[in-house]
Amino acid sequence: MCTYRTRMKHDKEQGILIFQRAFAASRPRGRSALYRLGPGLLAASGLCAALAVFSASAPAQLPACARTDFNCDGKPDVIWRNLGTGAEAGNNLVWYMDGLTYLSAANLPAQPDLNWQIGGTGDFTVDGKTDIVWRDSGTGLNYVWSLEDDDDDDDDDDDDDDFEQIPLPAETDLDWQIVAVDNFGNNAQPDILWQNTATGEVRIWYMNGAVRVSTTILGAESDLNWRIAGAGDFNGDAKPDILWRNYGSGSEAGAHRVWYLDGTTFTESATFSPVTNLDWEIVGVGDYGKLQSGAIPQVVAGQDGQTDIVWRNKVTGESAIWLMNGITFNLTGYLPQVVNVASLNAANGLPSTTQIQGTPSPWSAITK
């Protein structure tokens, strides 16, 4: 297997991958590829756009770090990607979270080619750390980024210590999109869930690390307004199910449903709690908190084993989490909004910029 430890950029004229080493030179020496930005990222309220790609069911062997848990505290974090056209275009961040509480932030390696889309996360390298799955919507190439920590590396050459780029099998039919990553084979290995935007077919790539072992077609959804929004355990059987949302304009606009799965066997579906305002998009799922009952019920830190739903409003910049009990909606909690990050200095790895609450932000959410 070929691996690369540098930043990737696709050259469409040449049809090849050009790998650059700029990221290592841009970050402080002796720091991890995920180096902290600290709480200066946040103001009291407001938010750009969150990319939340996580699932409630983690591989069994290392559950604390295996899925969207970049600081290995057993709690899902939030990934952000900048899809704008300015100096920050292609930058990626992770927010370390304690439920709905922001703890700190870290830079992820940038990917300036915006054809590359994040499809999900999981531990494909079986090292107990969260890896990121990418798909190039222009070429059909697919990769895993295995992020590395070189804090203890005495080698002065940090260029090769940022991350490994591990090639996955290509899928040249660009109608296929990666929509989630989860352990569908019940074998402690993350698998890749796909949806075909032209035919409505749904399939799973069963993986052994970055090696595709087999492919299974789960079924098809002929109404292409239905999009897969994530995968997680919604009925408490410790097996991932599939979450859908309807983004059409008809009578089902804003509707939600779950396909219950027993491995790869579809058992039944159930609908729940529509949201007719399509400015709100589902950007992921994860176990973010638990309900504290009382005169004023609220979301409190801690996990209750339930798959919660993460939302982002593409117009207002708000991000929210539905606290769930199966497919029963209990309560909404809000993530903090980023209003101004101009105070971040160059040492933190980001150029100065201002995000204005109430206007769309280039830090855009990607559904998955």
Sequence and secondary structure as in RCSB ss.txt:
>XXXX:A:sequence
MCTYRTRMKHDKEQGILIFQRAFAASRPRGRSALYRLGPGLLAASGLCAALAVFSASAPAQLPACARTDFNCDGK
PDVIWRNLGTGAEAGNNLVWYMDGLTYLSAANLPAQPDLNWQIGGTGDFTVDGKTDIVWRDSGTGLNYVWSLEDD
DDDDDDDDDDDDFEQIPLPAETDLDWQIVAVDNFGNNAQPDILWQNTATGEVRIWYMNGAVRVSTTILGAESDLN
WRIAGAGDFNGDAKPDILWRNYGSGSEAGAHRVWYLDGTTFTESATFSPVTNLDWEIVGVGDYGKLQSGAIPQVV
AGQDGQTDIVWRNKVTGESAIWLMNGITFNLTGYLPQVVNVASLNAANGLPSTTQIQGTPSPWSAITK
>XXXX:A:secstr
   B SEEEEETTTTEEEEE HHHHHS TT  SS B  GGG  SS     B    S   SS TTTSSS TT SSS
  EEEEE SSSTTTT EEEEEEETTEEEEEEEE     TTEEEEEEE SSSSSS EEEEEETTT  EEEEEE   
TT   S GGG SEEEEEE     TTEEEEEEE TTSSS  EEEEEETTT EEEEEEEETTEEEEEEEEEE S TT
EEEEEEE SSSSSS EEEEEE SSSTTTT EEEEEEETTEEEEEEEE     TTEEEEEEE   EEE SSS EEE
SS  S  EEEEEETTT  EEEEEEETTEEEEEEE     B TT  GGGT    B  TTS  SEE    
